[in-house]
């Protein structure tokens, strides 16, 4: 998932709840820098 999308979705209440309950596995990346920003196993 792109970093911009991650920030937009997971700063919302529902996104925070999903992260808190460990319901998602994500790899967040920055396509311009071509780096992984965050990895949630």
DSSP file (Angstrom, degrees, kcal/mol; ACC not computed):
  #  RESIDUE AA STRUCTURE BP1 BP2  ACC     N-H-->O    O-->H-N    N-H-->O    O-->H-N    TCO  KAPPA ALPHA  PHI   PSI    X-CA   Y-CA   Z-CA
    1    1 A X              0   0    0      0, 0.0    28,-2.4     0, 0.0     2,-0.0   0.000 360.0 360.0 360.0 137.9    0.0    0.0    0.0
    2    2 A X  B  >  -a   29   0A   0     26,-0.2     4,-2.4     1,-0.1    28,-0.2  -0.362 360.0-121.0 -67.3 147.9    1.3    3.4   -0.8
    3    3 A X  H  > S+     0   0    0     26,-2.1     4,-2.5     1,-0.2     5,-0.2   0.869 111.9  54.3 -58.4 -40.7    2.4    5.6    2.1
    4    4 A X  H  > S+     0   0    0      1,-0.2     4,-2.2     2,-0.2    -1,-0.2   0.907 110.0  46.8 -61.3 -42.4   -0.1    8.4    1.2
    5    5 A X  H  > S+     0   0    0      2,-0.2     4,-2.7     1,-0.2     5,-0.3   0.921 111.0  52.2 -66.0 -44.4   -3.0    5.9    1.2
    6    6 A X  H  X S+     0   0    0     -4,-2.4     4,-2.9     1,-0.2    -2,-0.2   0.936 111.1  47.1 -56.5 -48.7   -1.9    4.4    4.5
    7    7 A X  H  X S+     0   0    0     -4,-2.5     4,-0.7     1,-0.2    -1,-0.2   0.910 113.5  48.6 -61.9 -42.9   -1.8    7.8    6.1
    8    8 A X  H  < S+     0   0    0     -4,-2.2     3,-0.2    -5,-0.2     4,-0.2   0.917 120.0  35.5 -64.7 -44.4   -5.2    8.8    4.7
    9    9 A X  H >< S+     0   0    0     -4,-2.7     3,-1.2     1,-0.2     6,-0.6   0.927 117.6  48.0 -77.0 -46.1   -7.0    5.6    5.8
   10   10 A X  H 3< S+     0   0    0     -4,-2.9    -1,-0.2    -5,-0.3    -2,-0.2   0.358  99.7  64.6 -90.2   7.9   -5.3    4.8    9.1
   11   11 A X  T 3< S+     0   0    0     -4,-0.7    -1,-0.3    -3,-0.2    -2,-0.1   0.521  88.9  89.1 -94.0 -10.1   -5.5    8.2   10.6
   12   12 A X  S <> S-     0   0    0     -3,-1.2     4,-2.1    -4,-0.2     5,-0.2  -0.466  94.3-110.8 -78.6 158.2   -9.3    7.7   10.5
   13   13 A X  H  > S+     0   0    0      1,-0.2     4,-2.2     2,-0.2     5,-0.2   0.906 116.6  50.7 -58.3 -46.2  -11.0    6.1   13.5
   14   14 A X  H  > S+     0   0    0      1,-0.2     4,-2.2     2,-0.2    -1,-0.2   0.886 110.1  50.9 -63.3 -37.7  -11.9    2.9   11.7
   15   15 A X  H  > S+     0   0    0     -6,-0.6     4,-2.2     2,-0.2    -1,-0.2   0.900 109.0  50.7 -64.5 -40.8   -8.3    2.5   10.5
   16   16 A X  H  X S+     0   0    0     -4,-2.1     4,-2.4    -7,-0.2    -2,-0.2   0.881 109.6  51.3 -64.1 -38.4   -7.0    3.0   14.0
   17   17 A X  H  X S+     0   0    0     -4,-2.2     4,-2.2     2,-0.2    -2,-0.2   0.928 109.3  49.7 -64.7 -44.8   -9.4    0.3   15.3
   18   18 A X  H  <>S+     0   0    0     -4,-2.2     5,-2.0     1,-0.2     6,-0.4   0.905 113.1  46.5 -61.5 -41.8   -8.2   -2.2   12.6
   19   19 A X  H ><5S+     0   0    0     -4,-2.2     3,-1.2     1,-0.2    -1,-0.2   0.911 111.7  51.4 -66.0 -41.7   -4.6   -1.6   13.4
   20   20 A X  H 3<5S+     0   0    0     -4,-2.4    -2,-0.2     1,-0.3    -1,-0.2   0.870 110.6  47.9 -64.2 -37.2   -5.2   -1.9   17.2
   21   21 A X  T 3<5S-     0   0    0     -4,-2.2    -1,-0.3    -5,-0.2    -2,-0.2   0.391 107.9-126.0 -86.6   4.4   -7.0   -5.2   16.8
   22   22 A X  T < 5 +     0   0    0     -3,-1.2    -3,-0.2    -4,-0.2    -2,-0.1   0.876  63.1 141.0  54.4  43.1   -4.2   -6.6   14.5
   23   23 A X      < +     0   0    0     -5,-2.0     2,-0.3    -6,-0.1    -4,-0.1   0.544  53.9  61.9 -89.6  -8.2   -6.7   -7.5   11.8
   24   24 A X        -     0   0    0     -6,-0.4     2,-0.5    -5,-0.1    -2,-0.0  -0.887  58.1-156.9-124.4 150.0   -4.4   -6.4    9.0
   25   25 A X        +     0   0    0     -2,-0.3     2,-0.4    16,-0.1    16,-0.2  -0.994  32.7 174.6-119.1 121.7   -1.1   -7.4    7.5
   26   26 A X  E     - B   0  40A   0     14,-1.6    14,-3.1    -2,-0.5     2,-0.5  -0.935  34.0-160.5-133.3 149.6    0.4   -4.5    5.6
   27   27 A X  E     - B   0  39A   0     -2,-0.4     2,-0.5    12,-0.2    12,-0.2  -0.987  21.4-163.1-122.2 118.9    3.5   -3.5    3.7
   28   28 A X  E     + B   0  38A   0     10,-3.5     9,-2.8    -2,-0.5    10,-1.7  -0.883  14.7 179.6-104.5 129.7    3.6    0.3    3.4
   29   29 A X  E     -aB   2  36A   0    -28,-2.4   -26,-2.1    -2,-0.5     2,-0.7  -0.914  32.7-134.2-133.4 157.6    6.0    1.7    0.8
   30   30 A X  E  >> - B   0  35A   0      5,-2.8     4,-1.5    -2,-0.3     5,-1.4  -0.940  18.3-163.6-106.7 108.9    7.1    5.0   -0.7
   31   31 A X  T  45S+     0   0    0     -2,-0.7    -1,-0.1     1,-0.2     5,-0.0   0.802  85.4  54.1 -68.6 -28.5    7.1    4.5   -4.5
   32   32 A X  T  45S+     0   0    0      1,-0.2    -1,-0.2     3,-0.1    -2,-0.0   0.920 119.1  32.9 -71.0 -42.3    9.3    7.5   -5.3
   33   33 A X  T  45S-     0   0    0      2,-0.1    -2,-0.2    -3,-0.0    -1,-0.2   0.605 102.6-134.5 -86.9 -12.3   12.1    6.4   -2.9
   34   34 A X  T  <5 +     0   0    0     -4,-1.5     2,-0.3     1,-0.2    -3,-0.2   0.923  60.7 126.5  56.6  49.2   11.4    2.8   -3.6
   35   35 A X  E   < -B   30   0A   0     -5,-1.4    -5,-2.8     0, 0.0     2,-0.5  -0.961  66.7-113.8-133.9 151.8   11.6    1.8    0.1
   36   36 A X  E     -B   29   0A   0     -2,-0.3    -7,-0.3    -7,-0.2     3,-0.1  -0.756  27.8-174.9 -81.6 125.8    9.4    0.0    2.6
   37   37 A X  E     +     0   0A   0     -9,-2.8     2,-0.3    -2,-0.5    -8,-0.2   0.829  67.1   2.8 -90.8 -39.1    8.2    2.6    5.1
   38   38 A X  E     -B   28   0A   0    -10,-1.7   -10,-3.5     2,-0.0     2,-0.4  -0.994  56.4-162.0-152.4 143.0    6.4    0.2    7.5
   39   39 A X  E     -B   27   0A   0     -2,-0.3     2,-0.7   -12,-0.2   -12,-0.2  -0.985   3.9-172.7-130.2 120.1    5.8   -3.5    7.7
   40   40 A X  E      B   26   0A   0    -14,-3.1   -14,-1.6    -2,-0.4    -2,-0.0  -0.900 360.0 360.0-113.6 100.3    3.0   -4.9    9.9
   41   41 A X              0   0    0     -2,-0.7   -16,-0.1   -16,-0.2    -1,-0.1   0.491 360.0 360.0 -72.7 360.0    3.3   -8.7    9.9
